[in-house]
Amino acid sequence: MMLDMSADAAGLCEFIDASPSPFHACTTVAARLIDAGYTELDEAVRWPDLPGRYFTVRAGSLVAWNSDGPSDAFRIVGAHTDSPNFRVKQHPDRLVAGWRLVALEPYGGVWLNSWLDRDLGISGRLSIRDGSGLTHRLVRIDDPILRVPQLAIHLAEDRKSLTLDPQRHVNAVWGSGDAASFIAYVAERAGVAAGDVLAADLMTHDLTPSTVVGADSSLLSAPRLDNLASCYAGMEALLTAQPRGYLPVLALFDHEEVGSTSDHGAQSNLLTSVLERIVLSGGGGREDYLRRLPVSLLASADMAHATHPNYPDRHEPGHLIEVNAGPVLKVHPNLRYATDGRTAAAFELACRQAGVGLQRYEHRADLPCGTTIGPLAAARTGIPTVDVGAPQLAMHSARELMGAHDVPRYSAAMRAFLSPD
């Protein structure tokens, strides 16, 4: 199968730029699903008994599935919609030495220094009161309204390094002069009255567009590759998956970067309730649902560490990972990743079916390892799980880097996983 490298890389760039927040990511995916004939279902109403292509959205999370064909088990690609960034505090307004500041707080394991001296926009959700009661409205400001300024080197105690205090050093300037209400400004830009705003979930995003880079156009530079690149691969896979005895599912969760413990994170009941309702709407019972889980498979799709050319000593010597060399199977004996021999073999077969290479990653034993939705979803559902990803550099930076040719290979592997021969 020939893979269209340039089209897939451009598609991922467009997807990322359209999705500055988890709420926008779900909206972007939902629009693609609707164009492909999927129907959105409300969790609070009875679901149709007929097979078909459906999805449901819970805040910044989304689950979609294709039940058009007969199935005895689920094949699931799971990923997360959130990325480390700066979030706007509840009372954000500050005035210091004539500078108007917006008080920000780091979300997740954000690499603080990478966000300094960047033009930042604002995105997220406003909860507002209108004539029909409480509604939620997406907001996105792509103008360069915020900037977190670096300290001049002449004022630093140590000119070789600077330690940033997340409480004092990451507030953004947005003007000068008298104090002003930032929430009122955002409300005005969203076209609503400031007095109607009851709550706000706002976050910053880097305004530099995603782009293919490198003298040979073999690299892709973008924000939020961790983990919108996996959301994109999963979405593309679901849209082209052919049910062959398995029911393909895409599960995109918010809040992975902060532990997944929320009403719509990977530790919530979102996936389990959707899977059970799929079985029930198809005429099965709870016994049928429970019997499906141990014979199903879940691929926890999160990005992987490529070997850093300037820090090769920070990587396990026997598991060096290259960009543009195919997806990465992630293994951790202490279960920071959920992969075991059974699930590793299943993903190896998917890569062979897709005609793409597979790399194998293990973390250095003397360094703390990050984790994914994999162990959490496996424990929550009882579904055997494999942790996989695409290789990248600068994970959790405001700007990240991956191989452009890995984009179609990643999607192809996910498609084969959802539709095994």
Salt bridges, closest charged atoms under 4 A:
GLU43 OE2 - ARG58 NH2 2.62
ASP49 OD1 - ARG46 NH2 3.88
ASP68 OD2 - ARG53 NE 2.90
ASP82 OD1 - HIS80 ND1 3.02
ASP119 OD1 - ARG147 NH1 2.76
ASP142 OD2 - ARG140 NE 2.78
ASP142 OD1 - HIS205 NE2 2.80
ASP143 OD2 - ARG189 NH2 2.71
ASP165 OD2 - ARG168 NE 3.07
ASP196 OD1 - ARG129 NH2 3.47
ASP201 OD2 - ARG125 NH2 3.08
ASP206 OD2 - ARG118 NH1 3.33
ASP206 OD2 - ARG399 NH1 3.58
ASP226 OD1 - HIS80 NE2 3.39
ASP226 OD2 - HIS396 NE2 3.24
GLU236 OE2 - ARG32 NH2 2.79
ASP254 OD2 - HIS255 NE2 3.54
ASP254 OD2 - HIS264 NE2 3.49
GLU256 OE1 - HIS80 NE2 3.17
GLU257 OE2 - HIS80 NE2 3.82
GLU257 OE1 - HIS396 NE2 3.22
ASP263 OD1 - HIS264 ND1 2.81
GLU276 OE2 - ARG286 NH1 2.86
ASP288 OD1 - ARG291 NH1 3.41
ASP302 OD2 - HIS80 NE2 3.27
ASP340 OD2 - ARG342 NH2 2.75
GLU348 OE2 - ARG352 NE 2.99
GLU348 OE1 - ARG360 NH2 3.03
ASP366 OD2 - ARG364 NH2 2.77
ASP421 OD1 - ARG244 NH1 3.63
